[in-house]
Amino acid sequence: MKRLMRMKEGKLLGGVCGGIGIYFEVDPVVIRILWVVLTLLSVGIGVIVYIAAWLLMPEEGEAGTATQSP
């Protein structure tokens, strides 16, 4: 089962775009570019959404997000 989580390694700021890129199997750079365009076109709403995602998305490897092995 796939889970939406922030990246721990290779992140630029909070790992949100990298985590979204991994979840949707898209290069994180593409997600970052789209996020900047969204922020510029929406007069800064992208920044608020990014901060909310940063606070709500768990980071890779945090307690309670570990997967069980069979």
N, C-alpha and C positions, 0 to 999 in steps of 0.2 A: 504494500500500500504506500503510495506516494504521500508525503507530507510537505506542506509549504513551510520552509524554515530559512532563516537568514544564514548566509555562508559564514564560516569561521575563518577559512583561508581564502586569500585572493580577493578580499573585499576592499573597496575603496573608502567607503564611509561607514555604513552600518551593515552592509551585506544583503540589503533588501533586494536590490536589482539582480544580484547574483543568484539569490535564492529563487526569485521569480523565474529567472532564465533557466535554472536547472529544473524547476517544476514543470515548465512548459516546453522543455527541451529546445531552447533557443539560446543563442550566444548571449551572455550577459551584457556585452557591449551594445547589442541592438536594443536591449531593454533600457540601458542607461541613456542612449540617444533618444529613444522615444519618451523617456521620463523628462529629459531636459526640454524637448519640444513641447510636451504637455504643460510643463511649468511655465514656459515662455508664453504659450498661447492662452493660458488660463489665468494670467496675472498672479502667479505664485501659488495656486491651489495645489500644484504638484508637490511643493515643499511640505505643506500641511499633511497631505496624504502620505508622503514618505516618512515623516516623523511618526504618524499614527501607525504605519506598518512596522516601523522600527520598534515601537513599544509593544505592539501586539504579536508580532511573529516571534516564535521561539528561535534561539540560536541552535545551530547544529550541535548535538552532543549535550545539551542541557538536560538536567535531571527530569525524568518524566517523559522525555521524547525518545528515549532509547528504544530500538526495535528488539523484539524477542527473536532469538534464533531457535529453529526447530530442534 
